[in-house]
Amino acid sequence: MGKVRVAGFGVSIDGFGAGPDQGLEHPLGKRGGEVMNWFFPTRAFRSMTGQDGGTEDRFADAGMKGFGAFIIGRNMFGPIRGAWPDDAWKGWWGDNPPYHAPTFILTHHARPPIVMEGGTTFHFVTDGIEAALVQAQAAAGDLDVKIGGGVSTVRQYLLAGAIDEMHLAISPVVLGRGESLFAGVDLPSLGYKVTEAVPMELATHLVLTR
């Protein structure tokens, strides 16, 4: 069995992983996209979105590699809240999402799995984070499971002590409000410590392990 990891997760210097008022026009909340400014110029991001070129960044490259399954929250999947009105919404990413592996979505509202192009199948899990992790680990086999976000999902798995390693990209932006990653979370008491710190032009990359 592989590790449970967070990788390539952008955070503002005041601790917010997303801005307020998430919606169709603001997937990461207002100004929330600024925490990912380090990622957008990279070869990894440009390749993911069908573009050529880009800068080399080992943290960006590692953000989607080595994973056999993904777990994301309902808000990460899309802006729809409450019961699904229909089956039209299939994520932000078009017909070929970047996951290319089984992806488990935490939700309170059941929905049949969605098979996408490129090897991604979205599974909707209604019985909690533990059930989602069991399913993801079974699907991943010897590969790692990525906790992909958003903030609430990462916090839940952190507080459950389920995350083995977490890579955060601390961007030099101040959001002021939004979704706080660390409010009420005592990382040392949960067993986490910083094992790598790499300052780069657009972000400082921190790796925490447990």
C-alpha positions, -999 to +999 in steps of 0.1 A: +000+000+000+013+034-009+012+067+010-016+092+014-003+125+002-012+161-005+009+176-034+009+209-051-015+226-027-014+263-030-017+284+002-015+322+008+009+336+033-020+342+057-031+305+055-060+305+030-062+277+004-092+293-014-109+327-015-145+335-005-176+331-027-166+301-048-188+297-079-188+290-116-168+322-123-144+317-094-136+280-089-112+288-061-132+317-047-125+353-054-088+359-058-082+322-048-065+315-081-036+337-070-024+309-047-017+289-078+002+315-098+034+295-092+018+266-111+004+282-142+037+290-160+051+255-155+055+228-182+033+205-160+003+229-161+007+239-197+009+202-208-022+194-187-041+221-205-029+213-240-002+240-243+034+238-253+064+252-234+066+263-198+091+264-170+106+233-153+095+228-117+100+196-099+072+202-075+048+209-103+060+177-121+055+157-089+020+170-083+002+144-104+028+116-105+028+084-086-009+084-077-032+055-083-063+072-070-075+107-060-100+120-034-116+154-038-145+172-022-178+181-037-168+218-040-136+208-058-157+189-084-180+218-092-201+248-081-234+228-077-247+226-042-274+203-027-291+175-047-278+170-082-304+186-106-293+162-134-263+144-147-250+173-169-222+185-148-191+164-151-164+186-136-144+217-145-120+198-168-138+188-199-140+153-213-104+143-204-098+154-167-061+155-155-065+126-130-063+096-153-072+073-124-102+065-102-113+097-084-135+096-054-157+126-046-170+133-011-207+142-012-240+139+007-259+132-026-255+099-044-248+098-081-238+070-105-201+068-115-190+089-145-165+073-169-144+100-186-117+099-212-081+092-203-087+067-175-106+089-151-137+076-134-155+098-109-170+078-080-194+096-056-189+086-020-217+094+005-206+075+036-176+097+048-139+102+045-129+068+059-150+050+033-136+071+005-100+064+017-106+026+019-120+026-017-092+049-030-065+027-014-080-004-029-081+012-063-045+026-060-029-007-050+008+000-044+006+036-057-002+066-035-035+082-029-037+120-034-060+141-013-066+167-039-087+193-020-103+215-015-095+230+019-122+213+038-113+179+025-076+183+033-085+196+068-107+165+075-080+141+065-053+161+084-074+160+116-080+123+111-042+118+110-046+101+076-021+122+056+015+108+055+030+137+035+019+172+025+035+195+000+023+231+003+033+259-021+032+291+000+025+319-025+034+356-017-002+368-017-025+379+011-062+369+007-075+382+040-105+359+040-116+327+025-111+291+035-084+287+061-063+256+060-048+257+095-074+274+117-077+252+148-052+226+135-022+219+157+002+203+133+029+193+158+004+176+181-008+156+150+028+145+144+037+167+115+070+185+109+086+203+081+111+181+063+119+202+033+118+239+025+127+253-009+122+290-017+116+297-053+106+328-073+068+324-071+063+303-040+081+287-011+076+249-012+072+232+021+070+194+026+055+182+059+057+146+069+041+126+098 
